[in-house]
Amino acid sequence: MTYGLILALVFGYLLGSIPFGLLLTRAAGLGDVRKIGSGNIGATNVLRTGNKGLAAATLLLDALKGTAAVLIAGHFAPETAVWAGLGAFLGHLFPVWLGFKGGKGVATYLGVLIGLAWQVALIFAVIWLAMAFLFRYSSLAALTAAVVVPIALYFLSAPQIAVLFVVMSIIVFIKHRANISRLLAGAEGKIGAKG
């Protein structure tokens, strides 16, 4: 790896490691979001506070940090955009500020996808919304979309980006292993359920 790629990876990581869900809930006087629901810092768990606005803001900011990492790095050196996106994703999952215990990465995954292949990001969004509407499980919606994304990228002739998203999708599944167990047991919390 060249110096530029390493720099992009580190830049992306630092940007991705900003824990917006935790910062927003604390600023709103709702305490530590890690102490409710799944203990996650992401938008789905922020929604369990009952504050839809904060959940939406968390979703937006967690996605934007992925998009920003890709676009900023790509502006200076296009070949580094993929590495910055990977860094942002890993930063969200393993933020140094929180003892490397972060979110599950779905919003940041989507943000990176917006920056690298916005057309496929639309496919992700449609699948997520459809699955969430039909079954009301955020985890199931995210996992289904994460399966489709690398396939869509491959058929849209974006092999380098497809490889990145194969890796990221595998990590998303690993981070959701407890959700998968709860889904199989019929014990997974539905979207909008508190606490």
C-alpha positions, 0 to 999 in steps of 0.5 A, a space after each residue: 500500500 502506498 502512503 496515499 492509500 494508508 492516509 485515506 484509510 486512516 482519514 476514513 477511519 477517523 471520520 467514521 469513528 465519530 459516534 453520532 448516535 451517542 453524541 446526539 442522545 447525550 446532547 438531548 439529555 437522553 443519557 447513554 444510548 448504549 444502556 438501552 435496547 441492543 446497546 448499539 450506537 446506531 439509528 435503530 437503537 436511537 429510535 428505541 428512545 422514542 425520539 424519531 428526530 434523533 434517530 433520523 439525524 443519527 441515520 443521516 450523519 452516520 451515512 454522511 460520514 461514509 459518503 464524505 470520506 469517499 468524496 473527500 479522498 476521491 477529490 484528491 486521488 480517485 484511487 483512494 476513495 475505496 480505501 477511505 470508504 473502508 476506513 469509514 466503515 471500520 471506524 464506525 464499527 470499531 471507534 477508538 474513542 469507545 474502546 473499539 465497540 461501535 455500531 453495526 455499520 449499516 448506515 455507514 455502509 449505505 453512505 460509502 455506497 452512495 459515494 461510490 455507486 449511487 445507483 446501487 445505493 438506490 437499490 439498497 434503499 428500495 430493498 431495505 424499505 420493502 423488507 422493513 415495511 413487510 416484516 418490520 425488522 431492521 436487521 432483516 432488511 439490512 441483511 437482505 440488502 447487503 446480500 444484493 449490493 455486491 451482486 448488483 455491483 458485479 453486474 454493473 461492471 464495478 468489480 473493485 467496488 463489488 469486492 469491497 462490498 463483499 468484504 463489508 457485507 460479510 462484516 455486516 453479517 458477523 456484526 448481526 450474528 446476535 440479530 440472526 439468532 433472535 430472528 431465527 428464534 422469533 425474538 428480534 425486536 421490531 422497528 419502533 419498539 422501545 427499550 
